[in-house]
Amino acid sequence: MLVKIVGSILILASTTYMGYKKSLKYKLRPTQIRELQACFHMVENEISYLESIITDIFNKIAESNKSIISDIFSRTAEIINAGNVTGAAKAWETSVTEKADTTCLNKEDIEILKSFGKLLGTTDKEGQLSNIALTLHQLKNQEVKAEEEKRKNGMLYTRLGIMAGAAVVIMIF
């Protein structure tokens, strides 16, 4: 009987944890999108007013914002400085692809980031600024969607984990 009780507690705890982990992605995604927007505003300001080079901008973002999102910018600067790829666009795409799994961003968010990179370093100052403005607008739309998904699915998965565990425990007894 003691084994069943301990097993039941472990099952309930593990399914609750699994539900919590799934819901955490929904909770963190809006925050990470807002962090991305802040980073792009920094890029926009650096290009508009200081006319810094892209690696300096990305390194400055990485230093000022210690988050998973800033890793994309620091990795892009590393790739450009190493000279492993030709062009900032390819470095950005490589960095986004490498770091995508460490974030809570979905495929649409990643595609927005990749589309930003396609024009990175290939247009003049005004072209870069309009590309950033477009990316910011798209990210704002994604933030609204992410908040809605968070509201809708965030608690759902936590409760689903608890209920699944409870169902298994009931079947055991």
PASEBA-1860 file (N, C-alpha, C; in nm, 3 decimals):
! residues 173
1> MLVKIVGS> 0.082/-0.120/0.000/0.000/0.000/0.000/0.086/0.127/0.000 ~ 0.195/0.124/0.077/0.286/0.237/0.083/0.349/0.264/-0.053 ~ 0.379/0.156/-0.125/0.438/0.169/-0.258/0.340/0.240/-0.352 ~ 0.212/0.205/-0.343/0.111/0.269/-0.427/0.099/0.418/-0.394 ~ 0.104/0.452/-0.269/0.093/0.592/-0.228/0.213/0.672/-0.278 ~ 0.332/0.619/-0.257/0.454/0.687/-0.303/0.453/0.698/-0.455 ~ 0.415/0.589/-0.523/0.406/0.591/-0.669/0.305/0.692/-0.718 ~ 0.194/0.700/-0.650/0.089/0.795/-0.688/0.138/0.939/-0.673
9> ILILASTT> 0.208/0.965/-0.565/0.262/1.099/-0.542/0.364/1.134/-0.651 ~ 0.450/1.038/-0.685/0.549/1.061/-0.790/0.483/1.084/-0.926 ~ 0.381/1.006/-0.958/0.310/1.024/-1.085/0.243/1.160/-1.090 ~ 0.175/1.196/-0.983/0.106/1.325/-0.979/0.207/1.440/-0.989 ~ 0.317/1.428/-0.919/0.420/1.533/-0.925/0.482/1.543/-1.065 ~ 0.510/1.430/-1.126/0.575/1.434/-1.258/0.480/1.487/-1.366 ~ 0.353/1.448/-1.364/0.261/1.500/-1.465/0.231/1.648/-1.442 ~ 0.227/1.689/-1.317/0.210/1.832/-1.287/0.329/1.911/-1.339
17> YMGYKKSL> 0.448/1.858/-1.318/0.570/1.924/-1.367/0.569/1.933/-1.520 ~ 0.529/1.825/-1.586/0.524/1.827/-1.733/0.425/1.932/-1.783 ~ 0.310/1.941/-1.717/0.213/2.044/-1.754/0.266/2.184/-1.730 ~ 0.335/2.201/-1.619/0.394/2.331/-1.587/0.499/2.371/-1.689 ~ 0.584/2.276/-1.728/0.689/2.306/-1.828/0.628/2.348/-1.961 ~ 0.521/2.281/-2.000/0.454/2.316/-2.126/0.391/2.455/-2.115 ~ 0.329/2.486/-2.003/0.266/2.617/-1.986/0.369/2.729/-1.974 ~ 0.490/2.695/-1.929/0.595/2.795/-1.913/0.633/2.859/-2.047
25> KYKLRPTQ> 0.630/2.781/-2.154/0.659/2.836/-2.287/0.558/2.945/-2.322 ~ 0.433/2.922/-2.290/0.331/3.023/-2.318/0.349/3.146/-2.231 ~ 0.397/3.128/-2.111/0.416/3.241/-2.020/0.539/3.324/-2.057 ~ 0.644/3.258/-2.106/0.768/3.329/-2.136/0.771/3.393/-2.275 ~ 0.692/3.342/-2.367/0.697/3.393/-2.505/0.666/3.543/-2.514 ~ 0.560/3.595/-2.452/0.537/3.741/-2.462/0.652/3.824/-2.406 ~ 0.711/3.776/-2.298/0.825/3.847/-2.238/0.943/3.850/-2.335 ~ 0.970/3.737/-2.398/1.082/3.731/-2.492/1.056/3.817/-2.616
33> IRELQACF> 0.932/3.824/-2.659/0.900/3.912/-2.772/0.921/4.057/-2.733 ~ 0.882/4.094/-2.611/0.907/4.231/-2.565/1.057/4.260/-2.555 ~ 1.135/4.161/-2.510/1.281/4.177/-2.506/1.337/4.198/-2.647 ~ 1.284/4.123/-2.743/1.326/4.142/-2.882/1.295/4.283/-2.929 ~ 1.177/4.331/-2.897/1.139/4.466/-2.937/1.233/4.569/-2.877 ~ 1.268/4.551/-2.751/1.363/4.643/-2.686/1.498/4.639/-2.756 ~ 1.543/4.520/-2.792/1.671/4.507/-2.862/1.666/4.575/-2.998 ~ 1.555/4.558/-3.070/1.544/4.623/-3.201/1.534/4.774/-3.188
41> HMVENEIS> 1.474/4.822/-3.081/1.473/4.968/-3.058/1.616/5.017/-3.035 ~ 1.696/4.938/-2.965/1.836/4.977/-2.944/1.911/4.980/-3.078 ~ 1.886/4.879/-3.162/1.949/4.877/-3.295/1.907/5.000/-3.373 ~ 1.779/5.031/-3.369/1.726/5.146/-3.441/1.793/5.276/-3.394 ~ 1.806/5.293/-3.263/1.870/5.413/-3.210/2.016/5.421/-3.247 ~ 2.084/5.309/-3.239/2.227/5.307/-3.274/2.248/5.342/-3.421 ~ 2.163/5.291/-3.507/2.177/5.320/-3.650/2.137/5.465/-3.678 ~ 2.029/5.511/-3.616/1.978/5.646/-3.642/2.073/5.755/-3.596
49> YLESIITD> 2.119/5.742/-3.473/2.190/5.855/-3.412/2.341/5.838/-3.407 ~ 2.387/5.717/-3.387/2.530/5.698/-3.370/2.599/5.640/-3.494 ~ 2.519/5.582/-3.582/2.571/5.521/-3.704/2.685/5.424/-3.675 ~ 2.666/5.343/-3.572/2.766/5.242/-3.534/2.764/5.126/-3.633 ~ 2.873/5.050/-3.633/2.876/4.932/-3.718/2.799/4.819/-3.649 ~ 2.753/4.725/-3.729/2.659/4.625/-3.681/2.716/4.538/-3.570 ~ 2.843/4.501/-3.577/2.899/4.416/-3.471/2.906/4.492/-3.339 ~ 2.939/4.620/-3.344/2.941/4.701/-3.222/2.801/4.713/-3.162
57> IFNKIAES> 2.703/4.732/-3.248/2.564/4.743/-3.202/2.522/4.614/-3.134 ~ 2.549/4.501/-3.199/2.507/4.372/-3.144/2.581/4.339/-3.015 ~ 2.708/4.373/-3.007/2.782/4.350/-2.882/2.729/4.438/-2.770 ~ 2.693/4.561/-2.802/2.638/4.652/-2.701/2.504/4.599/-2.648 ~ 2.423/4.544/-2.738/2.295/4.485/-2.696/2.319/4.366/-2.604 ~ 2.414/4.283/-2.642/2.443/4.164/-2.562/2.494/4.201/-2.423 ~ 2.573/4.308/-2.413/2.625/4.352/-2.284/2.517/4.415/-2.196 ~ 2.426/4.489/-2.258/2.326/4.561/-2.179/2.205/4.475/-2.145
65> NKSIISDI> 2.184/4.368/-2.217/2.065/4.286/-2.197/2.108/4.141/-2.181 ~ 2.125/4.095/-2.060/2.170/3.959/-2.033/2.050/3.864/-2.033 ~ 2.007/3.824/-2.150/1.894/3.731/-2.161/1.921/3.633/-2.274 ~ 1.833/3.538/-2.285/1.845/3.440/-2.394/1.834/3.510/-2.528 ~ 1.751/3.612/-2.535/1.730/3.684/-2.660/1.857/3.757/-2.703 ~ 1.929/3.816/-2.609/2.050/3.888/-2.646/2.160/3.795/-2.697 ~ 2.147/3.665/-2.667/2.242/3.568/-2.719/2.240/3.563/-2.872 ~ 2.125/3.588/-2.931/2.115/3.590/-3.077/2.204/3.701/-3.132
73> FSRTAEII> 2.199/3.817/-3.069/2.278/3.930/-3.116/2.427/3.907/-3.093 ~ 2.462/3.855/-2.976/2.605/3.832/-2.948/2.661/3.723/-3.040 ~ 2.582/3.620/-3.066/2.628/3.512/-3.154/2.646/3.564/-3.297 ~ 2.559/3.652/-3.341/2.573/3.711/-3.475/2.704/3.790/-3.484 ~ 2.732/3.869/-3.383/2.857/3.946/-3.381/2.978/3.853/-3.382 ~ 2.971/3.744/-3.305/3.081/3.646/-3.304/3.104/3.587/-3.442 ~ 2.996/3.549/-3.510/3.007/3.488/-3.643/3.067/3.586/-3.742 ~ 3.021/3.712/-3.737/3.074/3.813/-3.829/3.222/3.837/-3.801
81> NAGNVTGA> 3.258/3.850/-3.674/3.398/3.876/-3.638/3.488/3.758/-3.674 ~ 3.435/3.637/-3.664/3.515/3.519/-3.697/3.537/3.506/-3.847 ~ 3.449/3.567/-3.926/3.463/3.561/-4.071/3.425/3.426/-4.129 ~ 3.345/3.350/-4.056/3.305/3.217/-4.103/3.201/3.222/-4.214 ~ 3.126/3.329/-4.223/3.024/3.343/-4.326/3.042/3.476/-4.398 ~ 2.983/3.484/-4.515/2.993/3.608/-4.591/2.867/3.689/-4.568 ~ 2.881/3.802/-4.505/2.771/3.895/-4.486/2.699/3.882/-4.355 ~ 2.645/3.994/-4.314/2.571/4.000/-4.188/2.440/3.921/-4.197
89> AKAWETSV> 2.380/3.918/-4.315/2.253/3.847/-4.332/2.269/3.698/-4.303 ~ 2.372/3.640/-4.356/2.396/3.497/-4.334/2.433/3.471/-4.188 ~ 2.511/3.559/-4.129/2.548/3.545/-3.988/2.422/3.552/-3.899 ~ 2.333/3.645/-3.931/2.208/3.659/-3.854/2.124/3.531/-3.865 ~ 2.108/3.483/-3.987/2.027/3.362/-4.008/2.086/3.243/-3.933 ~ 2.217/3.227/-3.939/2.284/3.119/-3.867/2.261/3.131/-3.717 ~ 2.276/3.251/-3.665/2.258/3.275/-3.523/2.115/3.247/-3.478 ~ 2.019/3.295/-3.555/1.878/3.273/-3.520/1.847/3.124/-3.523
97> TEKADTTC> 1.896/3.054/-3.622/1.873/2.910/-3.633/1.935/2.835/-3.515 ~ 2.057/2.873/-3.477/2.126/2.808/-3.365/2.054/2.832/-3.232 ~ 2.008/2.953/-3.211/1.952/2.992/-3.081/1.801/2.972/-3.071 ~ 1.734/2.935/-3.179/1.588/2.922/-3.179/1.539/2.823/-3.075 ~ 1.610/2.713/-3.057/1.565/2.610/-2.963/1.581/2.650/-2.817 ~ 1.662/2.750/-2.790/1.682/2.792/-2.651/1.578/2.895/-2.607 ~ 1.497/2.942/-2.702/1.395/3.042/-2.670/1.257/2.978/-2.666 ~ 1.160/3.058/-2.628/1.019/3.014/-2.629/0.946/3.070/-2.750
105> LNKEDIEI> 1.020/3.119/-2.847/0.959/3.176/-2.967/0.905/3.065/-3.056 ~ 0.795/3.094/-3.126/0.740/2.994/-3.216/0.795/3.012/-3.358 ~ 0.748/2.931/-3.450/0.801/2.935/-3.587/0.775/3.069/-3.655 ~ 0.659/3.129/-3.631/0.630/3.259/-3.690/0.727/3.365/-3.641 ~ 0.757/3.363/-3.513/0.852/3.460/-3.456/0.990/3.443/-3.519 ~ 1.031/3.319/-3.532/1.162/3.289/-3.591/1.167/3.335/-3.736 ~ 1.057/3.315/-3.809/1.053/3.360/-3.950/1.061/3.512/-3.959 ~ 1.000/3.582/-3.866/1.010/3.728/-3.863/1.156/3.769/-3.842
113> LKSFGKLL> 1.223/3.703/-3.750/1.364/3.733/-3.725/1.450/3.704/-3.848 ~ 1.423/3.591/-3.911/1.501/3.556/-4.031/1.475/3.655/-4.144 ~ 1.350/3.701/-4.158/1.321/3.797/-4.265/1.389/3.931/-4.237 ~ 1.403/3.967/-4.109/1.478/4.089/-4.075/1.621/4.076/-4.125 ~ 1.680/3.960/-4.104/1.819/3.939/-4.140/1.848/3.942/-4.288 ~ 1.747/3.916/-4.370/1.769/3.913/-4.515/1.816/4.047/-4.570 ~ 1.774/4.157/-4.507/1.816/4.289/-4.552/1.926/4.349/-4.466 ~ 1.970/4.274/-4.366/2.071/4.324/-4.273/2.203/4.348/-4.344
121> GTTDKEGQ> 2.246/4.472/-4.342/2.374/4.507/-4.400/2.374/4.520/-4.551 ~ 2.256/4.510/-4.614/2.253/4.517/-4.761/2.190/4.646/-4.812 ~ 2.132/4.725/-4.723/2.068/4.849/-4.766/2.132/4.968/-4.694 ~ 2.091/5.087/-4.735/2.142/5.207/-4.671/2.074/5.227/-4.535 ~ 2.107/5.337/-4.471/2.056/5.368/-4.338/1.903/5.369/-4.334 ~ 1.842/5.435/-4.432/1.695/5.443/-4.437/1.633/5.306/-4.460 ~ 1.696/5.225/-4.542/1.647/5.090/-4.566/1.654/5.005/-4.440 ~ 1.762/5.020/-4.365/1.777/4.947/-4.240/1.671/4.991/-4.139
129> LSNIALTL> 1.648/5.120/-4.131/1.549/5.172/-4.037/1.407/5.127/-4.073 ~ 1.376/5.125/-4.202/1.242/5.078/-4.240/1.228/4.928/-4.217 ~ 1.336/4.853/-4.235/1.334/4.709/-4.206/1.312/4.685/-4.057 ~ 1.376/4.765/-3.973/1.357/4.754/-3.828/1.214/4.791/-3.791 ~ 1.160/4.896/-3.852/1.022/4.938/-3.823/0.923/4.828/-3.861 ~ 0.945/4.764/-3.975/0.860/4.653/-4.016/0.870/4.537/-3.918 ~ 0.990/4.505/-3.878/1.011/4.396/-3.783/0.944/4.427/-3.650 ~ 0.957/4.549/-3.603/0.893/4.590/-3.478/0.740/4.579/-3.487
137> HQLKNQEV> 0.686/4.619/-3.600/0.540/4.609/-3.620/0.496/4.462/-3.618 ~ 0.571/4.377/-3.686/0.538/4.235/-3.688/0.551/4.174/-3.549 ~ 0.654/4.213/-3.476/0.672/4.161/-3.340/0.561/4.210/-3.246 ~ 0.514/4.331/-3.267/0.403/4.382/-3.186/0.278/4.297/-3.209 ~ 0.253/4.263/-3.336/0.139/4.175/-3.367/0.157/4.038/-3.302 ~ 0.279/3.987/-3.305/0.307/3.857/-3.244/0.291/3.863/-3.092 ~ 0.325/3.977/-3.035/0.309/3.993/-2.889/0.162/3.985/-2.850 ~ 0.076/4.047/-2.930/-0.068/4.041/-2.903/-0.117/3.896/-2.911
145> KAEEEKRK> -0.072/3.825/-3.015/-0.110/3.683/-3.029/-0.056/3.600/-2.913 ~ 0.067/3.628/-2.873/0.129/3.552/-2.765/0.056/3.574/-2.632 ~ 0.013/3.697/-2.607/-0.063/3.726/-2.485/-0.196/3.651/-2.486 ~ -0.259/3.646/-2.603/-0.385/3.573/-2.615/-0.364/3.424/-2.591 ~ -0.258/3.368/-2.650/-0.227/3.226/-2.630/-0.191/3.198/-2.484 ~ -0.120/3.290/-2.423/-0.085/3.276/-2.282/-0.210/3.271/-2.196 ~ -0.302/3.363/-2.223/-0.426/3.368/-2.148/-0.508/3.240/-2.170 ~ -0.508/3.194/-2.294/-0.591/3.079/-2.330/-0.530/2.946/-2.289
153> NGMLYTRL> -0.399/2.930/-2.312/-0.337/2.799/-2.294/-0.246/2.786/-2.173 ~ -0.208/2.898/-2.113/-0.113/2.894/-2.002/-0.157/2.804/-1.888 ~ -0.271/2.831/-1.833/-0.321/2.751/-1.722/-0.375/2.616/-1.767 ~ -0.417/2.610/-1.894/-0.471/2.485/-1.947/-0.373/2.369/-1.930 ~ -0.248/2.391/-1.967/-0.151/2.282/-1.961/-0.113/2.247/-1.817 ~ -0.110/2.346/-1.731/-0.082/2.317/-1.590/-0.194/2.230/-1.534 ~ -0.316/2.271/-1.558/-0.430/2.192/-1.509/-0.439/2.057/-1.575 ~ -0.406/2.051/-1.703/-0.409/1.924/-1.775/-0.308/1.826/-1.716
161> GIMAGAAV> -0.191/1.875/-1.678/-0.091/1.790/-1.614/-0.141/1.734/-1.482 ~ -0.205/1.820/-1.403/-0.259/1.776/-1.274/-0.370/1.673/-1.296 ~ -0.459/1.702/-1.390/-0.571/1.611/-1.416/-0.525/1.477/-1.472 ~ -0.426/1.479/-1.558/-0.373/1.354/-1.614/-0.312/1.270/-1.502 ~ -0.237/1.334/-1.415/-0.179/1.263/-1.302/-0.287/1.205/-1.210 ~ -0.388/1.285/-1.185/-0.497/1.238/-1.100/-0.570/1.121/-1.164 ~ -0.587/1.124/-1.294/-0.654/1.014/-1.364/-0.573/0.884/-1.354 ~ -0.442/0.895/-1.370/-0.356/0.776/-1.358/-0.360/0.723/-1.215
169> VIMIF> -0.356/0.813/-1.118/-0.361/0.771/-0.978/-0.493/0.700/-0.948 ~ -0.601/0.752/-1.001/-0.732/0.688/-0.980/-0.734/0.550/-1.043 ~ -0.673/0.536/-1.159/-0.668/0.404/-1.224/-0.583/0.305/-1.145 ~ -0.481/0.353/-1.077/-0.396/0.265/-0.997/-0.475/0.211/-0.878 ~ -0.553/0.296/-0.816/-0.630/0.253/-0.699/-0.759/0.198/-0.749
END
